[in-house]
């Protein structure tokens, strides 16, 4: 996905995850770190938004490891999990970085290129909903943002409209979501 999509999804992931991690969702420093985390995996691509700004480093990483290599693998996920539980940095730094990073990997799995989760093996895993940069990408991102926001940012009145419309049954629930609200008499 493109940088703007990663930023939007990284922020959304942080807004959903922060309350579960006991950290302030809207703290500017945490939001900034989630954004940085959402761009960080593409340090292996010199033409990415972050890669252009860190050109010597991104060129070196790309030459040594290739794009969507180790930075987009289960090893990276394990590093994020380790950082969440054992890192020396404070949680308000580590958690938003890790959530943003993981959101990037989840978003890239939605492209045909997918991820090489078992890097260095060549096999990829993907749920190819859209190509990076395609006109369909903003729609996929908008739907994901809607899903994320429906459980954390929607006022109670809109929650009731959501439940009564029957749409709540079509979208997979997540913790803290509006899907746990009482069903209307019509849908029982």
Kinemage of the C-alpha trace (Angstrom):
@kinemage 1
@onewidth
@group {chain A} dominant
@subgroup {mainchain}
@vectorlist {calphas} color= white
{ca unk a 1} P 0.000 0.000 0.000
{ca unk a 2} L 0.990 3.604 -0.383
{ca unk a 3} L 2.369 5.739 2.463
{ca unk a 4} L -0.876 7.676 3.003
{ca unk a 5} L -2.807 4.439 3.404
{ca unk a 6} L -0.251 3.107 5.875
{ca unk a 7} L -0.425 6.330 7.897
{ca unk a 8} L -4.246 6.282 8.036
{ca unk a 9} L -4.357 2.615 9.012
{ca unk a 10} L -1.536 3.044 11.542
{ca unk a 11} L -3.415 5.845 13.277
{ca unk a 12} L -6.658 3.823 13.214
{ca unk a 13} L -4.887 0.765 14.628
{ca unk a 14} L -3.414 2.885 17.408
{ca unk a 15} L -6.781 4.456 18.260
{ca unk a 16} L -8.265 0.960 18.582
{ca unk a 17} L -5.305 -0.598 20.441
{ca unk a 18} L -4.365 2.206 22.854
{ca unk a 19} L -7.292 1.781 25.270
{ca unk a 20} L -6.553 -1.949 25.477
{ca unk a 21} L -2.905 -1.170 26.228
{ca unk a 22} L -3.811 1.392 28.890
{ca unk a 23} L -2.271 4.286 26.987
{ca unk a 24} L -3.804 7.569 25.784
{ca unk a 25} L -5.085 7.115 22.243
{ca unk a 26} L -4.962 10.770 21.220
{ca unk a 27} L -1.627 11.761 22.780
{ca unk a 28} L 0.299 13.530 19.995
{ca unk a 29} L 3.564 11.720 20.778
{ca unk a 30} L 1.854 8.318 20.631
{ca unk a 31} L 0.083 9.192 17.373
{ca unk a 32} L 3.382 10.347 15.872
{ca unk a 33} L 5.106 7.131 16.932
{ca unk a 34} L 2.267 5.028 15.494
{ca unk a 35} L 2.676 6.908 12.209
{ca unk a 36} L 6.435 6.312 12.261
{ca unk a 37} L 5.821 2.627 12.991
{ca unk a 38} L 3.355 2.411 10.116
{ca unk a 39} L 6.043 3.643 7.703
{ca unk a 40} L 9.061 1.876 9.209
{ca unk a 41} L 8.784 -1.510 7.419
{ca unk a 42} L 9.374 0.250 4.089
{ca unk a 43} L 12.868 1.280 5.201
{ca unk a 44} L 13.820 -1.544 2.814
{ca unk a 45} L 12.499 0.400 -0.204
{ca unk a 46} L 14.539 3.461 -1.298
{ca unk a 47} L 11.572 4.857 -3.258
{ca unk a 48} L 9.155 4.686 -0.313
{ca unk a 49} L 8.225 7.863 1.578
{ca unk a 50} L 10.533 6.969 4.471
{ca unk a 51} L 13.157 5.401 2.210
{ca unk a 52} L 13.568 8.671 0.281
{ca unk a 53} L 14.207 10.533 3.513
{ca unk a 54} L 16.699 7.951 4.784
{ca unk a 55} L 18.265 7.217 1.389
{ca unk a 56} L 21.680 5.923 2.359
{ca unk a 57} L 20.198 3.579 4.956
{ca unk a 58} L 17.247 2.432 2.815
{ca unk a 59} L 19.504 1.772 -0.178
{ca unk a 60} L 21.801 -0.346 1.975
{ca unk a 61} L 18.911 -2.309 3.505
{ca unk a 62} L 17.333 -2.827 0.068
{ca unk a 63} L 20.613 -4.054 -1.428
{ca unk a 64} L 21.236 -6.445 1.449
{ca unk a 65} L 17.727 -7.742 2.121
{ca unk a 66} L 15.383 -6.662 -0.698
{ca unk a 67} L 11.921 -5.124 -0.384
{ca unk a 68} L 9.355 -6.986 1.691
{ca unk a 69} L 12.032 -9.219 3.116
{ca unk a 70} L 12.893 -9.427 6.798
{ca unk a 71} L 11.209 -6.093 7.579
{ca unk a 72} L 7.911 -7.634 6.399
{ca unk a 73} L 8.285 -11.066 8.033
{ca unk a 74} L 7.325 -13.081 11.102
{ca unk a 75} L 10.768 -12.155 12.442
{ca unk a 76} L 9.645 -8.527 12.416
{ca unk a 77} L 6.386 -9.513 14.136
{ca unk a 78} L 8.393 -11.406 16.766
{ca unk a 79} L 10.613 -8.362 17.254
{ca unk a 80} L 7.508 -6.215 17.775
{ca unk a 81} L 6.100 -8.719 20.283
{ca unk a 82} L 9.435 -8.820 22.107
{ca unk a 83} L 9.608 -5.039 22.159
{ca unk a 84} L 6.099 -4.868 23.595
{ca unk a 85} L 6.990 -7.190 26.448
{ca unk a 86} L 10.739 -6.796 27.085
{ca unk a 87} L 11.948 -3.591 25.479
{ca unk a 88} L 13.964 -1.144 27.496
{ca unk a 89} L 12.134 1.892 26.099
{ca unk a 90} L 9.015 3.130 27.876
{ca unk a 91} L 5.719 1.565 26.796
{ca unk a 92} L 4.395 4.889 25.501
{ca unk a 93} L 7.221 4.724 22.914
{ca unk a 94} L 7.339 1.000 22.147
{ca unk a 95} L 3.611 0.250 21.984
{ca unk a 96} L 2.592 2.823 19.354
{ca unk a 97} L 5.653 1.984 17.233
{ca unk a 98} L 4.825 -1.730 17.374
{ca unk a 99} L 1.112 -1.205 16.671
{ca unk a 100} L 1.925 1.029 13.699
{ca unk a 101} L 4.467 -1.501 12.429
{ca unk a 102} L 2.003 -4.383 12.709
{ca unk a 103} L -0.685 -2.326 10.947
{ca unk a 104} L 1.722 -1.882 8.028
{ca unk a 105} L 2.243 -5.635 7.759
{ca unk a 106} L -1.502 -6.324 7.966
{ca unk a 107} L -2.156 -3.750 5.217
{ca unk a 108} L 0.533 -5.181 2.938
{ca unk a 109} L -1.038 -8.624 3.293
{ca unk a 110} L -4.072 -7.143 1.508
{ca unk a 111} L -2.050 -6.666 -1.681
{ca unk a 112} L -1.234 -9.330 -4.296
{ca unk a 113} L 2.455 -9.120 -3.355
{ca unk a 114} L 1.590 -10.121 0.196
{ca unk a 115} L 4.276 -10.836 2.768
{ca unk a 116} L 7.128 -13.287 3.011
{ca unk a 117} L 6.243 -14.169 6.588
{ca unk a 118} L 8.714 -17.077 6.636
{ca unk a 119} L 11.583 -14.982 5.301
{ca unk a 120} L 14.154 -15.990 4.012
{ca unk a 121} L 11.902 -18.536 2.297
{ca unk a 122} L 10.288 -17.225 -0.900
{ca unk a 123} L 6.675 -18.234 -0.138
{ca unk a 124} L 4.266 -15.312 0.301
{ca unk a 125} L 0.986 -14.992 2.164
{ca unk a 126} L -1.666 -12.610 0.912
{ca unk a 127} L -5.353 -11.773 0.950
{ca unk a 128} L -5.209 -9.797 -2.308
{ca unk a 129} L -7.975 -7.210 -2.027
{ca unk a 130} L -6.203 -4.418 -3.894
{ca unk a 131} L -2.983 -3.544 -5.694
{ca unk a 132} L -0.762 -0.894 -4.146
{ca unk a 133} L -1.607 2.481 -5.636
{ca unk a 134} L -4.703 1.233 -7.457
{ca unk a 135} L -7.958 3.235 -7.481
{ca unk a 136} L -9.442 0.456 -5.320
{ca unk a 137} L -6.893 0.980 -2.503
{ca unk a 138} L -8.631 4.081 -1.027
{ca unk a 139} L -11.921 2.173 -0.891
{ca unk a 140} L -10.333 -0.738 0.975
{ca unk a 141} L -8.654 1.710 3.359
{ca unk a 142} L -11.926 3.617 3.877
{ca unk a 143} L -13.754 0.391 4.723
{ca unk a 144} L -11.036 -0.600 7.194
{ca unk a 145} L -11.136 2.853 8.778
{ca unk a 146} L -14.910 2.634 9.067
{ca unk a 147} L -14.655 -0.784 10.701
{ca unk a 148} L -11.992 0.441 13.143
{ca unk a 149} L -13.919 3.603 13.962
{ca unk a 150} L -17.220 1.847 14.400
{ca unk a 151} L -16.023 0.297 17.626
{ca unk a 152} L -14.128 3.182 19.150
{ca unk a 153} L -15.172 6.570 17.853
{ca unk a 154} L -18.853 6.355 16.930
{ca unk a 155} L -21.302 8.185 19.228
{ca unk a 156} L -24.015 6.066 20.912
{ca unk a 157} L -26.785 7.357 18.595
{ca unk a 158} L -24.880 6.154 15.528
{ca unk a 159} L -24.218 2.852 17.293
{ca unk a 160} L -27.967 2.262 17.531
{ca unk a 161} L -28.453 3.156 13.848
{ca unk a 162} L -25.606 0.765 12.992
{ca unk a 163} L -27.197 -2.043 14.988
{ca unk a 164} L -30.714 -1.454 13.647
{ca unk a 165} L -29.521 -1.369 10.034
{ca unk a 166} L -28.310 -4.960 10.244
{ca unk a 167} L -24.828 -3.923 9.095
{ca unk a 168} L -23.370 -4.942 12.464
{ca unk a 169} L -23.980 -8.558 11.506
{ca unk a 170} L -22.047 -8.193 8.224
{ca unk a 171} L -18.837 -6.776 9.654
{ca unk a 172} L -16.673 -8.999 11.882
{ca unk a 173} L -16.688 -7.757 15.482
{ca unk a 174} L -13.642 -6.714 17.446
{ca unk a 175} L -13.167 -6.094 21.161
{ca unk a 176} L -14.768 -2.882 22.301
{ca unk a 177} L -16.859 -2.778 19.140
{ca unk a 178} L -20.440 -1.721 18.785
{ca unk a 179} L -21.284 -5.263 17.745
{ca unk a 180} L -21.747 -6.199 21.376
{ca unk a 181} L -24.743 -3.896 21.767
{ca unk a 182} L -28.176 -5.401 22.247
{ca unk a 183} L -29.862 -6.640 19.085
{ca unk a 184} L -33.077 -4.970 18.029
{ca unk a 185} L -36.331 -6.921 18.344
{ca unk a 186} L -36.532 -7.173 14.542
{ca unk a 187} L -33.247 -9.074 14.280
{ca unk a 188} L -33.931 -11.499 17.153
